[in-house]
């Protein structure tokens, strides 16, 4: 079990929920939660989407616990700490969520995520059968990131609708969420370019269309959140990586660890 005193506070607030590719798992309370949970019987395929969902569920659990401790101590959680259910049920919160859901950028992000997931559902088995390890890795990265790109865009937009949102605050929740989305967009663009190489994907123009969609999302995010890339993510941007722990994380998640304590 990791020493909680070595955890980087808030490191999981602005990550991409891919523990198996992370070099900071030994500094993260979320991964410690995953690693301490007993293995479960595998009922669903261990797809990239399911692995991300497992890490995300554990992240939400730890975040809610952090928020509860802070509120019990009389501390008001920052924007990046999830609010308790009672707060989330307030009419003002509901209106902001509705506005965000109807934002054109959020809609385009969701369209990209869902479209990519559908394409990869059919493409990954073909690449696996061909034994093309490079293309398969690119496809796996795309599946890992496509829905997270959409969710981070939604979070950036919805956070910008909060009453206390300050566009001049580089360390705002909106900037942090937008930065994660931008980083994933660049990684996704590179992965699509791998699949665009001759003989690696169907020559139906889908990769090129998805790259064009990513270009739009990137340009619009930078227009709305011009300081996003200046956001400093705890741990990732503060030089606290202590080694390559991605293989350890992969092994633990592959063992069928549940997402937190059910």
N, C-alpha and C positions, 0 to 999 in steps of 0.2 A: 504494500500500500504506500502510495506517495505521501510525502510530508506536506500537509496543507499549508505550512508556513512558506513553502517554495512556490505556491501557486501565484500566477500573475493575476491580480484582480481584474475582472472584466474581460479576460482574454477571449472568452467565448461569445461576447456580444457582437463582435465584428469579424467572425471567421466564416468559412464557407462550409462548415460541417463535414469536412472530409478528413477525419482523424487519421485515416490510413496513409495520407499524403503529408501529414503535418510533422514538423520538426520540434514542436513545442508540447507534445502530449504529456511530458512529465511535469509541465508547469500549469496544467489545466484541470480544474475541478470536474469538468464534464467528462473528460476521458477517464479520470480516476473513478467516477461513478460507473461508467461503462465497464471498466476492467474489474471492478469489485462485484458486479452482478453475476449470479450464477448462470451458466449456459442454459439455453432453452432448446426445446425440440424445434427443429427447423420445419415450419409449416408453410413458409413461402420461399420462393427462390431468392438466393442472395444476390440480387441485382444491384447495380450502382444506385438506383433510385431508392431501394429498400435500405441500403447502408446509410445513405444520407438521411433518410427519414428516421432511422434509429438514433443517429447522432443528434439530430435536431430535437427529437423528443426528450432526450436526456438533457440537452441544453436548456430547453424550456423548463424542465423540472428544477434544475439548479437555479435558473434565473428567478423563478417564482419563490424558491426558498430564500434566495438572497434578498428579494424585495420584502418578504415577510419579516425577516430579521431586521432589516433597516427600518421598517415602519414600526416594529415593536420597540425599537430604540429611539423613536421619535425623529428619525431621519427621513426626509422625503426623497424617494428614489429618483435618480436622473432619468431622462427620457429613454435611455437605452435599456433600462430595467423594466421588464414587463409589469404592467399594473395588475393588481389583484382583480379577481372576477367582478367584484362590486363596482370597481372603477370602470372596468371595460363595459359595463352595462349602462352607463350614463348616456342620456340622449345625445349630448355633445360629442361623445366618442363615436356613437353610431353614425352621426351626420358626417364626421370627418372620414370614417371608413367608407361611407357611401360616395362621398365626393372623390375619394382616392380611387375607388373601384371604377368610376366613370371617367377618370383621367385618360386622355388618348395615349400617353406614354405607358401607363399601366396596362392598358388594353393591348398595346403592341408588344409589351414584354410577355404578357400571358400568351399571346398568339405565337410568339417565337418559342416559348417553353413547351407549349402543348404540341406545336407542329414538329419540333425537333424530337420530342419524345416518341411521337408516332412514327417518324421516319426511322429512328434508331431501333425501335422495337422489331422492325422487319430487317434492318440492315445488319445488326450485330450478329445474328445467327449465320448469315451468309459469310461475313468476314471470319467468323470462328471456323466455319467449315473449310474456308480457303487457307486457313492457317497463317493469315497475314497479321503478325503480332503488332506491327507498327500501326496499321489501320485500326486494328481492334482496340489498341490503347487509346487512339484518338476518339473512337466511338464511345468508349467507356467514359472518357473525360467529358465528352459532350453530354452524355446521359447524367453524369454526376452533377453537372453545372446548370443544365437548361432550366430546370424549375427554380433553382436557387437564384438565378439571374432575375427571373420574374418576381420572386418574393422580395428580393432586396430592392428592386425598383419600387414595388408597392410600399415597402417600409420607408424608403426615402421620401416618396411623395406624401404618404400619410403623416409622417413626422413633421413635414414642412407645413402641415395644416394645424399643428398644435398652436394654442394661443401664445405660448412663450417661445415660439420659434424665432431665432435671430439669424438672418441670412449672413451676418458678419461673423458669426461664431464658427470658426473653423472646426472645432471639436463637437459640432452638433450631431445628433443622431442621424439626421438626414445626410450630412456629408459622409459619415462613417458607412452608412448603408450604401450610398451611391458609390463610394470607393470600392467596396467589395464587389458590387455589380460591375464596375468598370474593369477590375482585375479579371473577373471571370469572363467578361466579354472578350478581352484580349486573348485569354487562354483558349476560349471557344473558337475565336476566329482562326487561330493557328491550327487547331484541331480540324476544322472544316477544310483548311487549305491542304492538310495531309490527305483527306478523303477526296479532294479535287484532283489529285495526281492521277495520271492515266492508269486505268485498270483497277482502281481501288474503290470506286463507288459507281453507282448507276449514272450513266451520262444523261440524266434527265433535267439537269439544271438546278436540282434541289440544293446542293451545297452552296452554289453561287447565290441563290435567293436567300439562304439563311445568313450568309456573310453580309449581304446587303441589309438584312434586317438588323444584324448586330451593329453595322456602321451607323444606322439610324438611331438605335438605342444609345450608342456611345455619344454621338453628336448631341442628342437631346439632353442626356444626363449632364454633359459638360456645360451645356447652355444654361440649364436650370441650377446646377450646383458647380459653379466654376472653381470653387475651392475644395472640391471633394478629394482630389489627390493629395492635398496638403494635410488631410486628416491623419493623425498619428494613432494607429491601432495598438492597443496594449500588447506587449510581447512581440508581435510581428514586426513593428516598426521601431522598437526600442532596443534592439540588439540583445534580446534575452534568450535566443535560441541556444540550447545546450547540447544539441546532438541530433542525429537523424533517427527519430523514433517512429517513422512511418511504418516500418516493417512490423514493429511490435503492435501498433494500432491495427494494422491489417490482420494480423494473426488473431487478435482478440475479437475483432468484429466478425471474422470468418468462423469463429467458434460458436457463433450464434448467441452472443450476449444480447439480452433484452435492452430496450431503451429505458433505462432508469428502473425504478422499483414499481412494478405494476401492482 
